[in-house]
Amino acid sequence: MLFLVDAMAEKLVRFGVAMEEELLRDFDRVVESRGGTRSEALRDLARAAVIRAQVRRGADAVAALTLVYDHHVRDLTERLTELQHDLGDRVRSTVHVHLDHDHCLEVIVMQGRSDELQGIADRILALRGVKHGGIELYVGGPSHTHGAAHAHAAAHAHTPSHAHSHAPSAKPARSARTTAEKPARRTAPRARKRTT
């Protein structure tokens, strides 16, 4: 949130914009549907253009790559796991969700040079069996080296074999606790409530 506060503290500069009347009407409909103003929408468009330019140049970035894939496609799960391990500490975290019997959703959070992250995303999204996906890049984040190894070790967990069932699972049997595991009983007597 700090970067948003800093952006709001910057001096605003007014300037004129000329565009075709029909385009302006269409733009105003978009602005109205978002519930914002022309100025906010133009700032968003300007930021997006600046970020696209920075991505091409290779700025420090954080990326969230989202993909939906068919886990039955031969070797796809293993290739995805291998690619992430090859990336090392550039992969900060992975979230894996079973959508249905055939499909899984995975979100891979990465950090590094924006052009490299875009290239990695392009390679992953081109794999056979990946049905849908996209990448969101935030340029101008913290340095790539700051805490990367720690976050990777703490947050990155998966099973390489991807052996799982999408059938509803039965409740696990309750294990009998040993006396050492049982919570200690209250030894002090409870105070009785007086009635007057």
Backbone torsions as a table, in degrees:
resi	resn	phi	psi	omega
1	MET	NA	-19.2	-176.8
2	LEU	-61.3	-39.7	-178.3
3	PHE	-66.5	-28.7	177.0
4	LEU	-69.6	-41.2	178.7
5	VAL	-63.1	-43.2	179.2
6	ASP	-61.8	-41.4	-179.5
7	ALA	-63.4	-37.9	-179.2
8	MET	-70.1	-27.2	-178.4
9	ALA	-78.6	-16.3	-179.4
10	GLU	-67.4	150.6	179.5
11	LYS	-68.7	131.6	176.9
12	LEU	-86.0	139.8	179.4
13	VAL	-118.0	129.0	178.1
14	ARG	-90.3	141.0	176.3
15	PHE	-151.3	160.1	-178.6
16	GLY	-93.3	146.5	178.2
17	VAL	-127.7	130.7	177.0
18	ALA	-110.0	132.7	175.5
19	MET	-152.4	164.0	-179.5
20	GLU	-61.8	145.6	-175.8
21	GLU	-60.5	-42.3	-179.3
22	GLU	-65.5	-40.8	177.4
23	LEU	-63.0	-40.3	178.9
24	LEU	-63.7	-40.5	177.5
25	ARG	-62.3	-44.5	178.7
26	ASP	-63.0	-41.9	179.6
27	PHE	-63.0	-42.2	179.1
28	ASP	-63.3	-34.6	176.7
29	ARG	-65.2	-40.4	177.3
30	VAL	-63.1	-45.5	-179.7
31	VAL	-60.6	-45.2	-179.1
32	GLU	-63.1	-40.6	-179.3
33	SER	-66.6	-28.2	177.7
34	ARG	-82.2	-17.5	-178.7
35	GLY	75.7	27.4	-179.0
36	GLY	-118.6	-153.8	179.5
37	THR	-122.2	165.3	175.2
38	ARG	-57.5	-43.9	-177.7
39	SER	-60.2	-44.2	179.4
40	GLU	-63.2	-43.7	-179.3
41	ALA	-64.6	-41.6	178.4
42	LEU	-66.1	-37.6	176.2
43	ARG	-62.1	-42.7	178.7
44	ASP	-61.1	-43.1	178.9
45	LEU	-64.5	-40.5	179.2
46	ALA	-65.1	-44.1	177.9
47	ARG	-60.1	-43.5	-179.5
48	ALA	-61.6	-40.9	178.7
49	ALA	-65.6	-40.9	178.6
50	VAL	-64.2	-43.6	-179.8
51	ILE	-63.8	-42.3	177.9
52	ARG	-58.5	-41.4	178.7
53	ALA	-66.1	-41.2	179.2
54	GLN	-66.5	-37.0	178.1
55	VAL	-59.4	-44.5	-179.4
56	ARG	-65.2	-32.8	-179.0
57	ARG	-79.0	-21.8	179.6
58	GLY	91.7	58.7	178.2
59	ALA	-89.8	162.5	173.6
60	ASP	-61.7	134.5	-174.4
61	ALA	-150.9	160.2	169.0
62	VAL	-118.4	138.1	-177.1
63	ALA	-131.9	145.4	171.6
64	ALA	-117.1	111.0	178.0
65	LEU	-98.7	122.0	179.9
66	THR	-113.0	131.9	177.3
67	LEU	-143.0	147.9	173.4
68	VAL	-116.8	128.5	-176.9
69	TYR	-141.7	160.8	177.7
70	ASP	-89.8	110.0	-174.2
71	HIS	-73.8	-7.0	176.9
72	HIS	-81.0	-15.6	-179.6
73	VAL	-64.3	128.6	-173.6
74	ARG	-53.3	128.3	174.5
75	ASP	66.0	1.3	-176.5
76	LEU	-65.1	-46.6	-179.2
77	THR	-59.9	-43.5	179.7
78	GLU	-64.9	-39.6	179.4
79	ARG	-65.6	-40.6	177.6
80	LEU	-62.8	-43.5	179.1
81	THR	-64.8	-43.5	-179.7
82	GLU	-63.3	-43.0	178.4
83	LEU	-60.1	-42.0	-179.6
84	GLN	-67.0	-38.0	177.9
85	HIS	-68.1	-36.0	177.5
86	ASP	-63.2	-30.1	-179.4
87	LEU	-75.0	-16.7	176.6
88	GLY	60.7	-132.1	-174.2
89	ASP	-77.3	2.4	173.2
90	ARG	-71.6	-25.0	173.9
91	VAL	-85.5	116.7	-177.1
92	ARG	-92.6	-32.5	-178.7
93	SER	-165.0	154.0	176.4
94	THR	-136.0	133.9	174.5
95	VAL	-116.2	130.3	-177.7
96	HIS	-123.7	126.9	-177.6
97	VAL	-128.8	131.5	175.0
98	HIS	-85.0	115.9	-176.6
99	LEU	-85.6	-46.4	178.4
100	ASP	-156.7	-164.8	-176.1
101	HIS	-59.9	-31.1	-174.5
102	ASP	-108.6	-26.9	-167.2
103	HIS	-113.7	143.9	175.0
104	CYS	-125.4	149.7	173.5
105	LEU	-112.2	135.3	177.9
106	GLU	-132.2	136.3	174.3
107	VAL	-117.5	121.8	-178.5
108	ILE	-114.2	117.9	178.2
109	VAL	-95.5	123.8	-176.3
110	MET	-126.6	159.9	177.0
111	GLN	-141.4	138.9	-179.6
112	GLY	161.0	-155.3	177.4
113	ARG	-74.4	133.0	-173.9
114	SER	-58.6	-40.0	-179.5
115	ASP	-66.9	-35.4	177.8
116	GLU	-69.3	-41.6	179.0
117	LEU	-63.2	-39.2	177.3
118	GLN	-63.6	-42.0	178.4
119	GLY	-63.5	-41.9	177.4
120	ILE	-61.2	-46.2	179.6
121	ALA	-60.0	-43.4	179.4
122	ASP	-59.8	-41.6	179.3
123	ARG	-64.6	-44.2	-178.2
124	ILE	-67.7	-44.1	-178.1
125	LEU	-67.4	-20.4	179.9
126	ALA	-85.0	-7.4	-178.3
127	LEU	-64.4	142.5	178.0
128	ARG	-65.0	128.8	-179.3
129	GLY	106.9	-17.5	175.5
130	VAL	-79.5	118.3	-174.1
131	LYS	-89.4	-33.5	-173.9
132	HIS	-157.3	150.8	176.8
133	GLY	177.4	173.6	178.3
134	GLY	-174.4	168.1	-179.4
135	ILE	-128.7	138.7	172.4
136	GLU	-114.0	126.4	-179.0
137	LEU	-113.4	134.4	171.9
138	TYR	-113.6	113.6	-178.3
139	VAL	-96.0	140.1	177.1
140	GLY	98.2	18.8	178.3
141	GLY	-79.6	-169.9	-179.8
142	PRO	-64.7	161.0	-179.2
143	SER	-56.0	144.2	-177.5
144	HIS	-61.4	-34.4	-173.5
145	THR	-81.5	-17.2	-174.2
146	HIS	-71.0	105.6	173.8
147	GLY	69.6	13.5	-175.4
148	ALA	-65.2	-45.7	-177.2
149	ALA	-63.5	-40.7	-179.6
150	HIS	-63.5	-46.6	-177.8
151	ALA	-64.7	-37.8	-179.1
152	HIS	-63.9	-46.1	-178.5
153	ALA	-65.1	-35.7	-175.4
154	ALA	-79.7	-33.2	-169.5
155	ALA	-107.8	-18.2	-171.8
156	HIS	-91.1	106.8	179.1
157	ALA	-140.3	133.6	176.6
158	HIS	-161.6	167.3	175.0
159	THR	-108.3	119.3	-174.9
160	PRO	-60.8	-32.6	-175.7
161	SER	-74.6	-21.0	-179.7
162	HIS	56.0	29.7	178.6
163	ALA	-80.5	110.1	179.4
164	HIS	-153.7	161.7	177.7
165	SER	-115.3	140.3	177.7
166	HIS	-94.1	2.7	178.1
167	ALA	-74.1	149.6	178.4
168	PRO	-58.6	134.1	-176.6
169	SER	-91.5	147.4	176.3
170	ALA	-75.0	154.3	178.5
171	LYS	-66.0	138.0	179.4
172	PRO	-66.8	147.0	178.7
173	ALA	-66.1	142.4	178.8
174	ARG	-71.9	133.0	177.8
175	SER	-90.0	144.4	178.6
176	ALA	-75.4	128.4	179.7
177	ARG	-83.7	144.5	174.5
178	THR	-78.1	166.6	-179.5
179	THR	-62.7	-28.5	179.1
180	ALA	-69.3	-28.5	-178.0
181	GLU	-85.0	-18.0	-176.8
182	LYS	-68.2	142.4	177.7
183	PRO	-66.1	146.1	-179.8
184	ALA	-66.8	138.4	178.6
185	ARG	-81.7	150.8	177.9
186	ARG	-69.7	125.5	-177.4
187	THR	-96.7	-28.1	-179.3
188	ALA	-77.2	136.3	180.0
189	PRO	-68.9	146.7	178.2
190	ARG	-75.9	142.4	177.3
191	ALA	-73.1	133.6	-179.8
192	ARG	-84.2	143.7	179.0
193	LYS	-77.5	126.3	180.0
194	ARG	-81.2	141.2	173.9
195	THR	-114.8	132.3	-179.2
196	THR	-115.4	NA	NA
